[in-house]
Amino acid sequence: MSEIDIKKALAVEIVRQLQGKGYIALFAGGCVRDMVMGLDPADYDIATGARPEEVMVLFEKTVPVGVQFGVVLVLKNGHPFEVATFRSEGAYSDGRHPDSVVFCDPKGDASRRDFTINGMFYDPIKEELLDYVGGQQDIKLRLIRTIGEPHERFKEDRLRMIRAVRFASRFEYEIEEATRKAIREYAAKILTVSWERIREELEKILTHKNSSLGIKLLDELGLLEHILPEVSGMKGVTQPDNLHPEGDVFVHGLLTISQLENPDFVLAMAAFLHDVGKPVTWQLKEGRIRFPYHESIGAEIAEQICTRLRTSREEKERISWLVKKHMTFKDARKMKMSTLKKLLSHPDYPLLAEVCRVDALASSGDLADYNYCQEMRGKLREEEIKPRRFINGYDLISMGLKPGPLFAEILNRIYDEQLEGKLHNREEALTRVREVITETLRSETKK
C-alpha cells in the first residue's frame, strides 16, 4: 500500500470512529478539492460536529493545536490529521484571526472558508460530496472565486490575495473577475500581513512548476510591487539584444524560473533574483548597455529581500552567494586550477550550476560555459577537487608564527599551490612554508 493510500485509509478510520459515536464527520478543504480534480491529496483534513474536548476523549493521541478555534491534531500510526469542529467566525480585527468562533453545521462552516474550490466536503463512508458553495462548478469552469463577497473575505485575511494567485497558477485557473478586482483594490494592504506568512506563500509559488505564471499574476494584480518592489523594478530595464533577445530584465527573470525543475526555495529564489542588481547598475556607455558589478550589488539586494522575508540566516547566505557567483562560469576556462577546484568543491556548486544553466537557457541559449564546468566536475575525483590540506595552523604555530593576516595568507597560499599540483606531500608543503616566510621577511626588510 502506498503512502497516499495509507493516509487515506487512516483518515477514513477517523471519520468512521467519529460517525460511530453519532457525530457528523467529513473530509474537508483541499483534500476534497484534489479528489474532485482527480488528484491525489497530500493530506486529509477532517471537519466534524464533535467539540475539541470530545475529539480528545475519543482518540488516544491528540495535540490541542488550536482548541480556541476548534482544531485538534489526531495522531494515527504516526500520521497527523487535523480535525476541526464545524465553525462560523466573527470579525477579523487583526486581519488574520477571528475575534470570535461559534460552532455550527457544515453549511455554516463552508461559508467562512476562502475559495469555492476549497469549501467542499466529502463523506468517505457514504461516498457523498457536499457542495454548498459551488466549488464543483468552479472546478469545471477552472475559476478561483471567493466564497461570498470578495472584499469581506480579503478583509478577514489579506493573505488570501496571494493564496488566490497561488491556486490560480498551480492549477492554471483564471481568477474570477470580482475576485480580481477586489485584489487590485486591496493589494497595498498585503503589507499588514506578517512577512513570515507572505514568505510561506511566496515559497509555495516559486517552488511550483508554474512559478512564472504565479509571479506574472502577482504583478498583474498589483501585489508584486508591494512585496517585492526590487523585482517589480526590473520591468522595462533593457538589455543588450545580442545577449538577451528575450527582452527586459523582468521577462528574463520569468523565463529563468520557468526553466527550473522541482527547485527548493534557495534555488528558486537565487534564480529569480540573480539579476536583481541590474536596474540600479544599468549604464549606456559608448552605445553599449552595461551592468557593472550587478552580481555583487544584486547579492546585497538579495540579502535585504531575504531579511525582509524572514528567511533563515543559512538561506539568506546561500541565496546571496548564488546571486553573487552567477556570472562565474563565463570565466571558468581562464581560472587557475586552484580557483576552479574551489568553485567545483563548494557545497552549493550543484545549485550554482543550475542557476547558470537556466540563466543561459533564458537568454542566448549558449550552454558552453555550463558544459565546461560540468565536464570538469565529472573528470576530477573528489580527492582532487577538495583534498585534505598537507598542513594546518598548528604546523605554522610550531614554526613560530602567530595567528593573524599573514598566518591565514600563508595557509591559503600553500593550499592553492597544493590544488595547482605544485606540492605533492606534507614535506614539500613545509619546505614551501619556510620559503614563503623567508620571502616575506626579505620583503619587509626592503620596506
Number of C-alpha atoms within 10 A of each C-alpha: 6 7 9 13 12 13 20 19 14 18 26 20 15 22 23 19 15 21 17 11 10 11 16 19 29 30 23 25 23 19 23 28 23 15 12 18 15 9 11 15 18 12 15 21 19 26 25 25 22 23 18 22 12 12 23 17 10 16 14 10 14 19 14 15 13 13 15 11 20 23 21 24 23 25 17 17 10 8 13 20 20 20 28 24 26 26 22 21 20 13 15 16 12 14 19 18 15 16 12 12 16 15 17 15 16 25 18 16 20 25 19 17 20 24 28 26 29 24 28 29 26 23 19 18 13 7 8 11 16 21 19 18 21 16 26 22 13 17 17 10 12 17 22 27 25 29 23 15 12 21 17 15 22 23 18 22 20 25 21 21 26 23 18 26 28 27 20 22 24 17 14 16 18 18 21 17 12 13 21 22 15 18 27 15 12 18 22 16 17 23 14 13 15 13 17 13 13 19 17 13 17 23 18 17 25 27 20 23 18 20 26 22 22 26 25 16 22 27 16 13 21 17 25 22 17 16 22 15 12 20 22 19 17 22 16 13 15 16 20 13 13 9 13 17 13 16 17 17 23 23 17 23 25 19 20 25 30 21 20 23 13 12 17 15 19 22 25 26 25 26 31 27 27 28 26 28 27 23 21 16 15 16 14 9 8 7 7 9 14 16 16 14 12 22 26 17 20 24 27 18 18 29 22 14 20 20 14 14 20 18 19 10 12 10 17 22 16 19 27 28 20 28 30 23 18 23 17 18 22 15 10 18 12 10 13 12 17 18 14 22 22 15 20 23 17 13 11 15 16 15 21 27 21 19 29 25 24 22 27 19 16 22 19 14 13 14 14 13 19 21 14 15 19 14 11 15 19 11 11 13 11 13 9 15 21 16 14 11 16 18 17 14 15 12 14 19 12 9 13 9 14 14 12 8 8 13 15 14 11 18 18 14 14 22 22 20 16 22 23 17 12 13 19 13 12 13 12 13 20 18 11 17 20 13 12 15 16 12 12 13 12 11 10 9 8 6 6
